[in-house]
Amino acid sequence: MFDTILLASLVEHTRQPLRLISMEHRFTRQELYDRVWSKPMSHLVTELGTTAAILSTLLRRADIPTPSSGHWMRKEFGKPIEQPPLPPTPSGCVEPLVLDTEKQGGRRKSKHVTADPATALGVAQKTPMAEPENPVQTTPKPRPTQPTTMTREELYNAVWTTPMSRLAEEYGISGNGLAKICDREDIPYPPRGYWAQHAVGKAPKRTPLPKSSSARSITIRPTPLPPPPIELPSEVKQQADRARASASAFVVPERLLRPHAVIASWLAEHEEKKRQARNERDPWVRNLYRPSEFTETDRRKHRILDSLFKAIERQGGKVVRGE
């Protein structure tokens, strides 16, 4: 009897509109500053489930600086960028900062949905617990090792649906490398600031794909990873450890006396060039090939290297002049 009454009560409750509860994100100014400078605004608003206008208003009220237009493009191409520090907390700013994803213009929009009683009852029985606000990051995708082959049209559609930096990671190359491939194949790609405009629904139209007489496919090969560091044999490691333990600080003399063979060969070569220049009859050729005199920095370099070479050979090493 009790179960029947409870079931009837639940069914009657599901006849009423269901109001969705808005999600709130809470940050300190430092946390929000770090997130704004860690990824583009378009990615951040998607991650937080809000709009660029709401997020920009919160940043402006909290006096949090944001990346300028073209910041992420310059960073992608390895150009110098400037990140201003977080200014002091403005008066009237209370932490934590609250970002309400359902609040727009100071007025809350309540969303209502009607549900079938039986369906709503089933959902009420199976609804899992709310996920944490900051879920555990998933393992990043492994870096591709095989080349990717596609047509011009496929690459054109890809660069206009996914930011270049993220798309390049899927191919195992850099964003700059992907841009060069597009330039070589005459494939237009989004200009700077496109994805920020796209996030607020103001993105410009795509640049049409020019026709090409070539029907060949495009192959993108991943950039090979650098080779792993060379593992030294155990006996070499032991010799290096013994040398470090027994090595003592060496003193660089004020004058170069009895220079090491390598240093002596440098000095002799310099004197030979000076002699050849003195014997040259043509003044223009003589001035062209006459070596400059050693500066005080050059002489200091010779003294330091002379002491270093001799210290290495005292530890059993050998210093020879290469090509």
Beta strands, then each sheet from edge to edge (+ up, - down):
strand 1: 18-19
strand 2: 24-27
strand 3: 97-100
strand 4: 103-104
strand 5: 107-108
strand 6: 112-113
strand 7: 148-150
strand 8: 218-220
sheet 1: 1+ 6-
sheet 2: 2+ 3-
sheet 3: 4+ 5-
sheet 4: 7+ 8-
end
